[in-house]
Amino acid sequence: MLLRTARSLTADPGDAEDLLQTALAKTFVAWNRIEDHRALDGYVRRALLNTRTSQWRRRKVDEFACDELPEPLGPPAPDPAEQQALRDAMWHAVMRLPDRQRAMVVLRYYEDLSEARTAEVLGVSVGTVKSAVSRALAKLREDPELSTVR
């Protein structure tokens, strides 16, 4: 419960653990001055709040104004609309596969079943699943409608 309180006072789980440890250390130091040990929960919570308030007051400013913006950390996030268009195009291409190949691709990649489990569900050998999925993926790679979305 105390760690949950510390987490609500900080944004980082590691900082919350440090805050709780500091508050418990302060409680230990003040142990002889605490009159009612049944109210320790409230005492530690107050120590958490006071410690966090002290941290806020003496925090250093880590941000500095500058003339140039820093470089972005990586490639920009993909556009959700483009991702959805790709998923839709892929699903339509999968739906154009022959029934048996479509079933194997759906079980393997959409339902995330293993090759052995897919073979068991469809009542075929693992080798059959491997070869059918390989042929289906080859067809999907050559699908002209998917080449425009890539």
C-alpha positions in Angstrom: 0.0 0.0 0.0 2.9 2.4 0.8 4.6 1.7 -2.5 1.3 2.4 -4.3 1.1 5.8 -2.5 4.7 6.5 -3.4 3.9 5.7 -7.1 1.0 8.1 -7.0 3.4 10.8 -5.9 6.0 10.2 -8.6 6.0 9.5 -12.3 8.7 6.9 -12.3 8.5 3.5 -10.5 12.2 3.7 -9.6 11.7 7.1 -8.0 8.8 5.8 -6.1 10.9 3.0 -4.6 13.6 5.5 -3.6 11.0 7.7 -2.1 9.5 4.9 0.0 12.9 3.8 1.1 13.8 7.3 2.3 10.5 7.6 4.1 11.0 4.3 5.8 14.5 5.3 6.8 13.2 8.5 8.3 10.6 6.5 10.2 13.3 4.2 11.6 15.4 7.2 12.8 12.3 8.7 14.5 11.1 5.4 16.0 11.7 6.4 19.6 9.8 9.7 19.1 6.7 8.0 17.7 4.2 7.7 20.5 1.5 5.5 18.9 3.0 2.7 16.9 -0.4 1.6 15.8 -0.5 4.7 13.6 2.7 4.0 11.8 0.9 3.8 8.4 -0.2 7.4 8.7 3.2 8.4 9.9 5.0 6.8 7.0 2.5 8.3 4.5 3.1 11.8 6.0 6.9 11.1 5.7 6.3 10.1 2.1 4.5 13.4 1.4 7.0 15.5 3.2 10.0 13.9 1.5 8.4 14.3 -1.9 7.6 18.0 -1.1 11.2 18.6 -0.1 12.3 17.0 -3.4 10.0 19.3 -5.4 11.3 22.3 -3.6 15.0 21.6 -4.2 14.8 20.1 -7.6 17.1 21.4 -10.3 15.9 22.6 -13.6 17.1 20.1 -16.2 15.8 22.0 -19.2 17.7 24.7 -20.9 16.6 27.0 -23.7 18.6 26.6 -26.9 18.5 28.1 -30.4 18.3 24.7 -32.2 16.0 21.8 -31.7 17.6 18.5 -31.0 17.5 15.8 -33.7 14.6 13.4 -33.5 15.3 10.1 -31.7 14.3 7.9 -34.6 12.1 7.5 -37.6 8.7 9.1 -37.2 5.8 6.9 -36.0 4.0 5.3 -38.9 0.7 6.9 -39.9 -2.2 4.9 -38.4 -4.3 5.4 -41.6 -1.5 3.8 -43.7 -1.1 1.0 -41.2 -4.9 0.3 -41.4 -4.8 0.5 -45.2 -2.0 -2.1 -45.2 -3.9 -4.4 -42.9 -7.0 -4.1 -45.0 -5.1 -4.8 -48.2 -3.4 -7.8 -46.6 -6.7 -9.2 -45.4 -8.3 -8.9 -48.8 -5.2 -10.6 -50.4 -5.5 -13.4 -47.8 -9.2 -13.8 -48.6 -8.3 -14.3 -52.3 -6.1 -17.3 -51.4 -7.5 -20.9 -52.0 -9.5 -22.1 -49.0 -6.9 -24.5 -47.6 -4.0 -22.1 -47.9 -6.2 -19.3 -46.4 -7.1 -21.5 -43.4 -3.5 -22.3 -42.7 -2.3 -18.7 -43.0 -5.1 -17.5 -40.8 -4.4 -20.1 -38.1 -0.6 -19.5 -38.3 -0.4 -15.8 -38.5 -3.8 -14.3 -37.4 -4.5 -16.9 -34.6 -0.7 -17.3 -33.8 -0.9 -21.1 -33.7 2.3 -23.2 -34.1 2.8 -25.3 -37.2 2.2 -28.5 -35.1 -1.1 -27.1 -33.6 -2.2 -25.8 -37.1 -1.6 -29.3 -38.5 -3.5 -30.9 -35.6 -6.5 -28.5 -36.0 -6.7 -29.1 -39.8 -5.9 -32.9 -39.6 -2.9 -32.7 -41.8 0.8 -33.3 -41.4 3.2 -30.5 -40.3 5.0 -30.8 -43.6 1.8 -30.0 -45.4 1.3 -26.9 -43.3 4.8 -25.8 -44.0 4.6 -26.2 -47.7 1.1 -24.7 -48.0 2.0 -21.7 -45.9 5.2 -21.2 -48.0 3.2 -21.3 -51.2 0.6 -18.9 -49.8 3.2 -16.4 -48.6 4.8 -16.6 -52.1 1.4 -15.7 -53.6 1.0 -12.8 -51.2 4.4 -11.5 -52.1 3.5 -11.5 -55.7 0.0 -10.0 -55.2 -0.1 -6.8 -57.4 -2.6 -5.1 -55.0 -0.2 -5.4 -52.1 2.7 -4.0 -54.1 0.9 -0.6 -54.3 0.5 -0.5 -50.5 4.2 -1.3 -49.6 
